[in-house]
């Protein structure tokens, strides 16, 4: 399988805390993307980081990429109850195919 | 704009029956994808179409066929459904170019149960 893996599988935090989830992948990539999925819905794109970038920010999101370790992390700062969702990383190695990880289920307790 | 539209949203089939999942996008995207999502497995790529007139296999193509009918539409067909194909199916599209790596836009999913 070319899938990546997210860690942890599930994460539960209090509102206002930071949430960190990690993604490991297997092959060299062009870029890595993070997506969010609310229960019963489709996935929504959050942020993209290219293979020559090490860190990227978007609002309360911070993504890092370590290509030598084939890993990425997503940090959500000052979490809100509305951030409760599943989060997936997706890797693009060929420019055509996107392979998704197994996801982290985040619960933010009000 | 509707974005990516999938039909049907729900379907129950008996083993051996056939059906087609329809997907249409109105964003003038050139690439389209079919994924399946199973608990604990994340999303797995079934087939994709990089551009109109081309289709390619993904990770789990066995038991499926696809048709890129035109730039807007990409259908997924199960010729003889099996219980192992019980899943949630997602269609996605993106705008791809030499200088652009577009994000995927997803439909809301089609929930298929094979008895």
Contacts between the chains, C-beta under 8 A, distances in Angstrom:
chain1	res1	chain2	res2	distance
A	1	B	44	8.0
A	1	B	59	6.6
A	2	B	59	6.4
A	3	B	41	7.9
A	3	B	42	6.0
A	3	B	44	7.1
A	3	B	59	7.7
A	30	B	101	6.8
A	31	B	101	5.5
A	33	B	103	6.2
A	33	B	104	7.6
A	35	B	104	7.5
A	40	B	109	7.8
A	41	B	108	6.2
A	41	B	109	7.5
A	42	B	4	7.6
A	42	B	90	6.0
A	42	B	106	3.5
A	42	B	107	5.5
A	42	B	108	4.9
A	42	B	109	5.8
A	43	B	43	7.6
A	43	B	90	7.2
A	43	B	92	7.7
A	43	B	104	7.2
A	43	B	106	4.6
A	44	B	106	7.2
A	45	B	103	3.8
A	45	B	104	6.5
A	45	B	105	7.5
A	48	B	101	6.8
A	48	B	103	6.3
A	50	B	101	7.6
A	88	B	42	6.4
A	88	B	43	6.9
A	90	B	104	7.3
A	92	B	101	6.7
A	95	B	96	7.1
A	95	B	101	7.2
A	96	B	31	6.9
A	96	B	48	6.5
A	96	B	50	4.9
A	96	B	56	7.3
A	96	B	96	7.5
A	97	B	45	6.1
A	97	B	48	6.3
A	97	B	58	6.5
A	98	B	33	7.2
A	98	B	45	7.1
A	98	B	104	6.2
A	99	B	45	6.5
A	99	B	59	7.3
A	100	B	35	7.4
A	100	B	42	4.9
A	100	B	43	4.0
A	100	B	44	7.6
A	101	B	42	5.6
A	102	B	40	6.7
A	102	B	41	6.6
A	102	B	42	4.0
A	103	B	42	5.3
